[in-house]
Amino acid sequence: MNHKNTFAVSFYQRVDKIDDKKTAPVFMRVTVSGKRADISINRRVHTDNWEDGRAKGKSQEAKQLNLYLESLKAKVYNIQRDLVDRKEPITAEKVKKIFQGKGANDKTLVQVFEYHNEQMRQLIGKDFSVETWHRYETTLKHVKEFMLHQYKVKDLYLHEVRYEFVTSFEFYLKTVRSCAHNSTLKYILNFRKIISLALKNEWLDKDPFKNYSNRLEEVDRGFLSKEELAAIEQKNITIPRLAVVRNIFIFSCYTGLSYAEVAKLSLSNIVLGIDGEKWIHIRRTKTDVKSTVPLLPKALDIIERYKEHHSVQGKDKLLPVMTNQKMNAYLKELGDICGISKVLTYHLARHTFATTVTLTNGVPIESVSAMLGHKSIKTTQIYAKVVEQKVGTDMAALKQKLMDDAIIVKQTKVNLEEIQSKKAP
């Protein structure tokens, strides 16, 4: 759909709409790169007086109609030239809307996206977090790159966004951008919100998502077992940078905070809770939901250990947190030293808090959900399912062990009976 695509204007009769007087309506057809848009010109002509897209004969009526057709064609080519001059994408449907006087105030996809994102930016700290705004900015970036890749244009009018755009965008994210299924769907959902905004404001007539459906896939939320967590805690680490990374990672294992939340944590986030003990009060980075976490002794010990650390002195920081890239790189090194077969990433700490530290120890799921700052308990139930699966696996192993023990006991009994029978006179 770039400006060099083929462009043609023609006229034809709708012979399927012939009336009793054998006249049929005349339509103008605009064709851009093989895609057509038909426009009624509100004229009827006897079928005998029409040939090769023109009125046949030398009558005054035929001459006037042909002059009218030429004027319509000239108007369409003027629209095309104007779009080229403005370096706007050209489609048959767009030309039709402008011709009919409907396109003058049409909004574009990028225009509405930027309008939405700017409003969101102004509400950071009130209704949205900066991270949420960043995600929509990234989605807009992907949409722009997709339009250049797929359609060779920088923008499209909203009415040009069809179901095919949605499915092609999904395919682009998974292939060209190499996004995983769930990451792709999150970008699609952000894009869908922009379309919803356009529909609510009546900037768009038809919903391109009407026939679209997809769902997030359940992911395996890895976590550390009780034994693995203990191995990391108890390992004697002599390398200072790894010792710091280990302790901050353990801090998140006992608080459920993400890397971004720990990095921003300050003394003002530590308050006295309803029980008179120290709690962490924050708003979750990802969801902007309030999260309150009672500080367990191990987490308190880590805070106390670093209160005099040079990287937090004179700064509004609670812990000496490195960059996310360094943290994850050093965690992999730490995992090797501690003999952990799983790939250690910082987010594993949050999952470990949800499973090994809380749910496995009988903390009610409602409390875990509140501490994790989940908007819906359904999100927390994913962790509960993981715990149930582990319990099932552990019990299956126990069942097998008991069965094996029973077989051994039975075999031993048989062997003893055989020995006794041989000793008998």
N, C-alpha and C positions, 0 to 999 in steps of 0.2 A: 504493500500500500504506500509506496513512496511516490514522489512527484513524477517519476519517469514512467509510471505504469500506463498501460493502454487506456484510452478514454474515447468513448463514442456516444453519439446521440442518434436515435432513430425513431421512427413512428410506425405504428401498426394498428390494425383493426382487431377488436375483440369479436371475432366471428361467432363466438359462443353466446353472444348477447344480441343477436339479430332480432329486431322487432317485426311486427306485422308488415311494416312498410319496407322491409328489407334494408333497413339502415342499421349500422353497427357503430358503437363508440370508438373513437380514436384515442390511443394512448401514446405518450412519449416514453421511450425507454432510454435510461442512462446506464451505460455499462462501463465499469472501471475494473480493469484486470479480471474480466470474466464474471464479475459479480454485478447483478442488475438491480435496478430500482425502477418501477413503472409508475407513471404519473398520468392521471386522467386530465385531458385538456378541455373537457366539457364540450366536445363537438361530436356530431354523428354524421356519417356519410353513407349514401347508398352503396351497397357492395359492388355494384357495377361501375361506380365512379371512383374506385380506389385501386391503385396499382403501384407496386414497388415503393411503398412508404410515402406516396403522394396522392393528391387528388388528381384524377385523370380527366383529360379534356381541356378545352380552351374557353369554357364558360367563365363568366365573371365570378360566379360562385367558387369555381375551382381555383381561379387565380388568387382570390382573396384568402381562401383557406391555405394555399401554399405559401403565401406571404406571411400569414400568421404562424405557420409551422417554422418558417425561417427565423422569425423574430423570437420564437420560443427557444430554438436551437442556439441563437446568438446569446440569449440571456443565460443559458446553461454554460456556454463556453466562457462567458464573462465571470460566472461564479467560479469556474475552474481556475481561470487566470488569477482571480483575486486570492484564492486559496494558495496557489503556487507562490504568489508574491509575499504572502504572509508566512510562507514555509509551514503550512499546516497540513496534516495528513488528509488525503483525499479518498473518499469512498462514495459509492453510488448513493447510499442512504443519506450521507451528509449533504450531498448536492441536492437531493430531493427535498430534504427538510429546509434548506436555505431557500430553494426555489419557491417552496410553499409558504415562506415567511415564518417558519418555525425554528430556524437555527440561529437567529441573531443573538439570543441570550443563552444559548446552550453552554453548559459548564463542561469542563474537561475533567478527566479522571485525576490528573496531577493537581489541578486547581482545587478540587474537593479534598483530596488527600492532604495537601498542604494547609488548607483551611482547618481541617480536623486536627492536624498535628500542632498547628500554632495555638489553637484553643487549649489543647492538652498541655502544651508547654507553659502557658500562662496559669494553669491550675496545678502545676507541680508543687507538692507540699500541702495541697488542699484536698484535691480529689484524686490525684495521680502521683506516682513516684517518678523520679527521673529515669529509672530503669525501664518503666513501662513506655515512657516517651521515646526512649532510645530504640525500643523494639519496633515501634511504629515507624520511626525514621528509617530503620533497617528494612522494614517491609516496603516502604516507599522506594527505597534504593533498588530493591529487587524488582519491583514492578517496572520502574523506569528502564532498568537493564533488560528486562524481559521484552518490553515493547520494541526496543532497539534490535534485539536479537530476532524476535519473531516477526515483527511487522515493519521494521526499518523506519520507525517513527519515534519521536520523543514524547508524544502525548496522543490521546484519543478522546473524542467526545464521549460522554457517558452513554449515549444511546448506541454507541458502537461496541460497547462491552457486552458481549453475549456469553452464553453458556460455553461456547468453544474457547473463549478467552480464559475462563476459569480453569477448565481442564488442561488447556495448554500451559497455563502458568504453573499448575501443579506438576505437570510433566517436566517443565523447565527446571523447577526447583530440585526435583529428584535426580535429574540427569546432568544438566549443565552445572548447577550449583552443588551437586552431590549432597543434598540435604537428606537426612534420615526421614522416615515416614512421619514421625510425630513433630519434628521440627518443621517440615513442609506444611503440615496441617495447621500449626500455630500461625504461620505466615498467612495461610489461606483464611483463617478465622479473623485475623487482623484486617485483611483485605475485605472480608465480608462485612465487617463493621462499617467500612467506608461506603460500601454499596447500600447498606441499611440506612445510613445517614442521608444519602442521596434520595432514596425512596421516600423517606419520611418528609423530606423537604420538597417532594414532588419535582425534583430535578431529573428524575429518571422514571419512566413509565413501567418498564418491565424488569423483573428481578432475574438477573442472569444465574442466580443460585437456586432458582425454583426447582430444578430437577437434579440438583447436585447433592450428593450425600457421601459422607466419609466419617470415619471415627478414629480416635486415637488408639493406638495399640498399647496393650498392657506391657510394661517394660519390667525387666528383672532388676529390682532395686537392690543392688548388692549391699552387703553390710558385713561388719566384722563380728565374728562369733565371740563369745565370752573369753575363750582361750586366746584368740588372735589379739583381742584388745589388751588382755593381760600381758601378752608377749611384748607388745609395743611399749606399754607402760613400764614394765620391769627391766627392759633392756638397758644396759649401761652404755650410754652414748657419750663418747669423748670428743666428738666433733661439734664445736659450739653451734654452728648454723643448723645442723641436724637436730641438736637438742632443742633449740628454739622451735623449729618446725614441728617436732614431735609433741612438745608441750601445748602448742597452740591447736594442733590437730586433736589432741586429747581433750582440750577445753571444749571444742565443738562436739566431741563425742558425749560430753556430759551436760551440754546446754542445748544442742540441736540447732545452733546458729550456723548460717551459711558463711562462706568466706567474706562476702561483701558486708555482712552484718558485723562480723568480728572485727574487720578492718576499720569500721566506723564507730565501734564501741568506745564510749567515753565514761568517765566517772559519773556523769549525770544520768546514765542509764542504770546505775545501781541504786536501788531504793529499798526501804524497809517494807516488806510485804505484810499481809494481813496477820501472819503468824509471828511478826516481829523479827523474822530472819531476812537476810539479804536476798533480793530478787533482781532479775534483769527485766527492765521494761523497755521494749523497742517497738517500732512499727516495721513489719517485715518488708524487706527490700523488694521482693518479687510481687507481693499482693497488696502491700500497704495496709495490711491487717495488723491490729495491735497484738503483740505477743508478750506473754509474761512467763518467766521461767525462774522457779526457785533455784538458787545456786547450791549445788551439791558440794560437799567438802573438797573434792578433788579439783573442781573448777575454781573454788575460792583460793585454794593453795596456789594455783597457777597465777591468779591475779596478784596475790601477795608477793610471789616470787619475782614478778617483773615490774613492780611499782617504782623501783629505783633504776630501771634499765635506761641507758642513755638515749635510746630511740623514742622513749615516751616522756622523758623529762621535759617539762616546759611545753608540752603539746597536749592537745585534747584527745589523747589516745590512752587506751587501757592496756593494750598488748603490742609487742613489737612485731607487727604483721608485715611480711614481705609482699612482693607482688604475687599475684595469683599464679603467674607462669613459674616463678621461682619456687613457690610453695609446692606446686604439683610435681615439678622436676625433682625437688629434694624428697618429696614423699615417696616417689618410686625408688629412690636410693635407700630411704629408710625401710621400705618394705623388704628390700633385698637383705639388708643387715639383720632384720628381725625374723627372716625366714617366712614371710607372708607370701603365699602363692598368688593372691589376688593383686590386681593392679591398684595401688593406693592412689586415690584422688581425694581432693578435699571434701567433695560432696558425700563421700562414703561416711564421713563423720556424722553428718546429719541423719543419714539412714541408720547408722549404728545406734544413735540416740533413740530413734523411733522404735527400733526393734529390740536389740540386745539390752539396752540400758533401761527402757521403760516398759514396753508392752510385755516382753518376756518375763519381767519381774512383777507383773500383775497391776501395773498402773492402768486405770480405766482409759479406754480409747478416747473418751470425751476430754479428759485432762491432757492426753498426749496431743490431741488435735489443737487444743487451745495453746499449748506451749509451742507447737510448730507454727502457729499462726495460719492454719489452713482455713480457707473460706468455707469449705464444705467438709463434713466428716467423711464423705465418700473418698476423698483424697487420702485420709488417714487409714481408711479401711484397706487400702492397697498394702500398707505395711502389716496390718493385722493378718491379711491373707498370707503374706510371706512367712510370718511367725507360725501360722497354722500349718503351712506346708512343711516348715522345718520340724514342727512337732510331729507331724505325720511321718516324715522321713525318719526321725529319731525313734519314734515308737515302732515303726516297721523294723528298724535295725534291732531294737530291743526284743521285739517279738521273735525275730529270727534267732537271736542269741538264746532266748529262753527255750526255743524249740531245739536248738543245737545242744543246749545243756541237758534238756530232757532226753534227747537221744543218747547222749554220753552216759547219763545216769542209768538209762534202761540197758545200754550195752554193758555197763559195768556190773549191773545186777545179774545179767545173763552170764557174764564171765565168772562171777563169784559162784553162781549156782552150778556151773559146769565144774569148777574146781572142787566144790564141796561134794558133788556127786562122784567125782573120781576118788576122793579120799574115803568115801563111805565104804565099809567092809562088804 
